[in-house]
């Protein structure tokens, strides 16, 4: 759905009071994954409603592959992260229980939903393979479904010698060549800019301004890039994959001074109308087989599993310098980011 | 008794439609965490970005309305008064530009005049060998000119209608007294048309400052933020409805004042219009200058209609637009994509049709009842109903949407997230157009005919159904189209009120634009343009070619 809203998703951090306070104990300990009874019940339920913010291609692939693998009909509702989240919250408040599984690009949604009592805990079979404990909730209310890779996209027909770092984008040789998203509208841009301010201060952005960088709302400016309007974009590896699928000239540089992680989450809703099918779907999507579908869409999996195949023409994402932000610190810096950014680039 | 009941029902309906959202707007603007206060207003006043946006909106609105006048008014004059060839075609072209949504024009001009990759710039570079293009759409000039393309028809329509309805007596008198063509035009026609000219500038100004699509697509990359783009940013998560309401109400006030001025000016026109056309007049012979006039109209329409439509249709059938120049290709893939694969594509068409049809039907029904009650003075205070029906005219779409959001996003009536809230927005926003159309139609029916039926034993309702209704069919149809057409292209209120399952064509186009799929945008826009064209052609045919050419239509 609306990228502008998907990208806005991060702004949630402004609202959410992030608490890591432990909730009540969740009853008896259960082995990870689903039991035979749950699998049977899932087949009887026959379908699952999957609210997702994945790209159209990835969401459609997921629906097809998961339906085949699980024998359950996967109904996809694909919207931007914030829209998906807003909708789930609205439905929860109104007592409508339409969705089973929710999958967005924004960790903060899951903090908020857990706090609101909208989620139920479920531990996937793959839990031991998660690369870091940061990638899931300690009480297993949610787990990271993917890690977006904030990076530099460029048009290889027009840029023969692409920049290797974020830092060098302020070099005058990139004047009139750059395009970015707005921190007020794009979650990806917000995270990228959070890190760049941390690394290089606001002078860096004054340099970008001197280079007459073009600023759109969303950072996904594939057309601006591919048409040659501006050949270098500060966005995300995720836009390169579908662009190449349409044979557009778009490539990614994973900057040496850091690739910016955007951790997305997945959870089973507490009042899921098909609770068993929901668990079966989440277990599948967080397995190596399910995660491969995400990885093919241009993201990093939170699983450290050698079975996952990354495209060989790019460095293995686990080899890049990954910058994972502390959501509390992003929330703290948000007012400053919004204000200073708007001063420099409008809005 | 029955009439009173009807009056009551209609009054309540109108009050709920119009006053409830506005009331909520006021409430939200003064509601803060610390209780009732003006803190929201203070916050708006203190923030530099809002002050800058206000200034930008003023410059943007003034520039666009003055340029719109310079383009639209002379065209109206040559089409109405002179022997310029192809006058009918020019008029049809202007009406075509009139029903083209601003955001479609914005996309078209980004494709045409992007500073490096725009089609016209690439042609320029190829032809002249220059190192870079000459046009840059991402500037204030670009913003203004693209907006003018969607608003100048207002100047044309208002001035054209005034000229057409102007009695020829006064002009003839001047001529008999020996004044030449230029002198008559300058000293008689122009002063008589002056109220319409000023009114059209006001309307264009208002239409411009409430545009959202063009400023979002062209203004933002140009770092030019206006009131609507700032207003929209207040709805980014978390929505700050209080601030949005506090920003909206002054805008509403400005609009109301300007529209009151505009109505006063148009009311003065009545002495000149003198009950419709005052006989046929001889067209003014422009001599060789008629070709110059035609060239002027042609150039205006080339840039506002022909080029944008051409580039949109071309992009919609190109495999990959960014390579359309270097390797020609033809495909219907993008139509397949927006109709069958893109989740919100076909859904948006269905939603737009559904909300458009229901809003137009209910709106026309309400309009005709109110117009009937008001015109026949069946109940006391009927004039108040007329006022309520016209009131939405002063409410900018986005402002009204803020009110609707405040009114219907909380219990007991949660309409946010349903198609009803969009339908209500369209119905209310465009009710005045249907009302004007129905009112004019009912005015033209002699009440004696109904009285005759009553005398012969028919009830009032039966007289209305069997006598009046058939006679005002054209007015009803006109009213219906005047709600339907703007409803299916309405973006500025839809963008605040839609959710994924309730997306409409306008929001789906913005969605495709962000996806980003320029070809998909072009395909869905083409579908919208075809849809508009079909409805207008059908309506025009049913009305004998008079659709949108009537005085009431001028405000649409």
Contacts between the chains, C-beta under 8 A, distances in Angstrom:
chain1	res1	chain2	res2	distance
A	1	B	343	7.5
A	1	B	344	6.7
A	1	B	500	4.8
A	1	B	503	7.7
A	1	B	511	6.3
A	2	B	507	7.7
A	2	B	510	7.2
A	2	B	511	5.1
A	2	B	514	6.0
A	3	B	511	7.7
A	3	B	514	3.9
A	3	B	515	6.4
A	3	B	516	7.6
A	4	B	510	7.7
A	4	B	514	5.1
A	5	B	237	7.9
A	8	B	236	4.8
A	8	B	237	5.5
A	9	B	237	7.0
A	11	B	236	5.7
A	11	B	237	4.7
A	11	B	238	7.1
A	12	B	237	5.4
A	12	B	238	7.2
A	14	B	237	7.9
A	14	B	238	6.3
A	15	B	237	7.0
A	15	B	238	4.0
A	56	B	341	7.4
A	56	B	342	7.2
A	56	B	343	7.1
A	77	B	500	7.1
A	77	B	501	7.8
A	78	B	343	5.5
A	78	B	500	8.0
A	79	B	500	4.1
A	80	B	500	7.9
A	82	B	237	5.1
A	83	B	499	6.6
A	83	B	500	5.4
A	84	B	500	7.9
A	86	B	237	7.5
A	86	B	499	7.5
A	87	B	417	7.2
A	87	B	499	6.3
A	87	B	500	6.9
A	90	B	414	7.9
A	90	B	416	7.7
A	90	B	417	5.8
A	94	B	414	6.2
A	182	B	220	7.3
A	184	B	233	5.7
A	184	B	236	6.4
A	185	B	233	7.3
A	185	B	236	6.6
A	214	B	138	7.2
A	214	B	221	5.2
A	215	B	220	7.1
A	215	B	221	6.4
A	215	B	223	6.7
A	216	B	220	6.3
A	216	B	221	5.4
A	217	B	216	7.1
A	217	B	220	5.7
A	217	B	514	7.7
A	218	B	514	4.9
A	218	B	516	7.7
A	220	B	514	6.8
A	220	B	515	7.5
A	220	B	516	5.9
A	221	B	516	6.7
A	222	B	516	5.2
A	223	B	321	7.6
A	223	B	322	6.7
A	223	B	516	4.9
A	223	B	517	7.9
A	223	B	518	5.0
A	224	B	114	8.0
A	224	B	117	7.9
A	226	B	320	7.9
A	226	B	322	4.8
A	227	B	114	6.9
A	227	B	116	7.9
A	227	B	117	3.7
A	227	B	321	7.4
A	227	B	322	4.0
A	228	B	116	5.8
A	228	B	117	4.9
A	228	B	322	7.3
A	229	B	114	4.9
A	229	B	115	7.1
A	229	B	116	5.0
A	229	B	117	4.2
A	229	B	118	8.0
A	230	B	116	7.4
A	246	B	320	6.5
A	247	B	320	7.0
A	248	B	320	6.5
A	248	B	322	6.8
A	342	B	49	5.8
A	345	B	223	6.2
A	346	B	220	7.2
A	346	B	223	3.5
A	346	B	224	7.0
A	346	B	225	5.3
A	347	B	49	6.8
A	347	B	220	7.3
A	347	B	225	5.5
A	347	B	229	7.9
A	347	B	233	6.7
